[in-house]
Amino acid sequence: MCVEVPGSPRGPLAVSDVLRNSMTLSWQPPLTDGESPLTAYIVERQDVTSPVSGWTRVDRLRPHIYQYTVPHLAEGHRYMYRVIAENEQGRGAPLQTRNPVEAKSPFC
């Protein structure tokens, strides 16, 4: 048995419940775990509104969680997200949102 990194989580990486300071992400588990149980999902974001914008880790989730509400967003900022499956061998390829999503009040 050859242990490898897991596959990418299956998408699309859906964004819902968009508010001025939070939004919810959801995804499906990867088709392959790399012959080793998943240890976590890593959630990262990129604030594309910021002039110096790189990927930053938001949270590390237990491997049975497929939905996460991202807190502490800045209203009016636009965010890209990615989710990465991890096992004992390392991290697989990320599943990423296709377009930035703006944190805004749903009533505007």
N, C-alpha and C positions, 0 to 999 in steps of 0.2 A: 504494500500500500504506500503510495507516494502522497504525502501531505503537501497541499499547496494553499495559497491564499484563496479566500472565497471569491465567488463571482460578484458582479455588481448587483446591488439591490434592484429589483424590478420596478419599473415605472409605468406611467410617468410619475415623477415626484410632484404630487398634487399639493397645491396651496389653497387653504380655505380659511374661513373665519378671520378675514383680514380686518384688523382694527388699527387705530393710530399708534399703538404701542406693542402689538403682538400679532402673530399669525400662526396657523397650524399647518404642519407638513404631514403627509402620509405617503407610504410606499409599501411594497411587498418584499418578502425575503428573496434572496438570490436563489437561482435554480440549483446552484451547487455551493456547498459549504467548504469545498477544498479537502474533503475527507477528514475534517476536524470540526467539532462543534463551534458555532459562532460564539465569540466572547462578548461582542458589543457592536453597536452601531455608533459611528462618530458623525455628529451633525456639525457642519461648518457653514459659515455665511460670508458673503462679500458685500460690503456697502458700496454699490457702484456710484452713489452720489458723492462719496468722499474722493478727493483728488489723490490720496495715498491709500488705495484700497487693495488689500490682499485678503486671502482666505484666513479666517480666524475660527477656532473651535468654539462652538456654542455649548455642546454637551456631549457626554459619553453615556449612551443608553444601554440598558440590559438587552440581550439578544432576542427577547420575545416581544419587544415593543416596536410597533410599526407606525406610530403616530406621535407627534411631539408638537407642543405649543411653544414657539420661540418668544421669550419675553424681552422686555427692555429695548424695544425698537424706538427709533427717533421718527416722529411723525413727519411725513413728506420725503423721507429717505427711501431709496429703491434698493432692494436686496436680491441677490442671487443666493441659492442654497445648494448644498450637496450633502449626500448621505453616503457613508462608506461602511461596508461590512468588514468586520475584523475577526480573525481566529488566532490560534497560537502561532501561526506562521507569519502573520502580518495583516496588512490591509489590502483589500481588493480595489478594483476600479470604482470610482465614484458614480453615483446617479445624481444628475444635476438638473436644476430647473432650466427650462428653455429660454425664459425671459425674466427680466427683473420684475419684482412685485413691490409696489409702493405701499408703505404703511400709512393708512389714512382712515378717517372715520367713514363707516359705511353709509352714513346719512348725508354725505356731501355730494 
